[in-house]
Amino acid sequence: MKEKQEILYLKQMIKNWKDAYIRLAEEDNSYGEDNLYLLEDFIEDIHTYLPLYTSRLVKIEYITEEELRKFQIFIINEIEDLKKVLGIS
């Protein structure tokens, strides 16, 4: 099944956020636990902006519950990737 355009936009938005946090860490020349605040901010952005929007997409039947679950797995993977890149154990 082809992903819906809106999900692709959301995925790109999350990747852009992640890249911005990576750049902040690089600019600060920091690594490891010093970057914990960046990971926490990334997670907060996700929790602040996505749940209401994605639940609305399900409610209006633009995406299915399964598509939402796949998107949530994508988000978890992006969080784990940022954690790894920032050197947070």
C-alpha positions as CSV (number, residue, x, y, z in Angstrom):
1,M,0.0,0.0,0.0
2,K,1.3,3.4,-1.0
3,E,1.8,5.9,1.9
4,K,-0.6,8.8,1.9
5,Q,0.9,12.2,1.1
6,E,0.1,13.6,4.5
7,I,2.0,10.8,6.3
8,L,5.0,11.5,4.0
9,Y,4.9,15.2,4.9
10,L,4.8,14.3,8.6
11,K,7.7,12.0,8.2
12,Q,9.7,14.6,6.5
13,M,8.8,17.1,9.2
14,I,10.1,14.7,11.9
15,K,13.3,14.1,9.9
16,N,13.8,17.9,9.6
17,W,13.3,18.3,13.4
18,K,15.8,15.5,14.0
19,D,18.4,17.0,11.7
20,A,18.0,20.4,13.4
21,Y,18.7,18.8,16.8
22,I,21.7,17.0,15.4
23,R,23.0,20.3,14.0
24,L,22.6,21.9,17.4
25,A,24.7,19.2,19.0
26,E,27.3,19.6,16.4
27,E,27.4,23.4,16.8
28,D,27.8,22.9,20.6
29,N,30.4,20.3,19.9
30,S,28.8,18.1,22.6
31,Y,28.3,14.4,22.8
32,G,26.6,12.0,25.2
33,E,24.6,12.9,28.2
34,D,25.2,16.6,27.6
35,N,22.8,16.2,24.7
36,L,20.0,14.7,26.8
37,Y,18.1,18.0,26.7
38,L,18.0,17.9,22.8
39,L,16.5,14.4,22.9
40,E,13.9,15.5,25.4
41,D,13.0,18.6,23.3
42,F,12.6,16.4,20.2
43,I,10.3,14.0,22.1
44,E,8.4,17.0,23.5
45,D,7.9,18.4,20.0
46,I,6.5,15.1,18.9
47,H,4.2,14.8,21.9
48,T,3.0,18.4,21.5
49,Y,2.3,18.5,17.8
50,L,1.5,15.1,16.5
51,P,-1.1,13.2,18.6
52,L,-3.9,15.6,18.0
53,Y,-3.2,15.9,14.3
54,T,-2.8,12.1,13.7
55,S,-5.8,11.2,15.8
56,R,-7.8,13.6,13.7
57,L,-6.5,11.9,10.5
58,V,-7.8,8.6,11.9
59,K,-11.1,10.2,13.0
60,I,-11.9,11.5,9.5
61,E,-10.8,8.2,8.1
62,Y,-7.9,9.7,6.1
63,I,-5.6,7.0,7.6
64,T,-6.3,3.7,9.2
65,E,-5.3,2.5,12.7
66,E,-2.7,0.3,11.0
67,E,-1.2,3.2,9.1
68,L,-1.1,5.2,12.4
69,R,0.7,2.3,14.1
70,K,3.3,2.2,11.3
71,F,3.8,5.9,11.6
72,Q,4.2,5.5,15.4
73,I,6.9,2.9,14.8
74,F,8.6,5.3,12.4
75,I,8.6,7.9,15.2
76,I,10.1,5.5,17.7
77,N,12.8,4.6,15.3
78,E,13.6,8.3,14.7
79,I,13.8,8.9,18.4
80,E,16.1,5.9,18.9
81,D,18.3,7.1,15.9
82,L,18.6,10.6,17.4
83,K,19.5,9.0,20.7
84,K,22.3,7.0,19.0
85,V,23.6,9.9,17.0
86,L,23.7,12.1,20.1
87,G,25.6,9.4,22.0
88,I,23.1,9.0,24.7
89,S,23.0,5.6,26.3
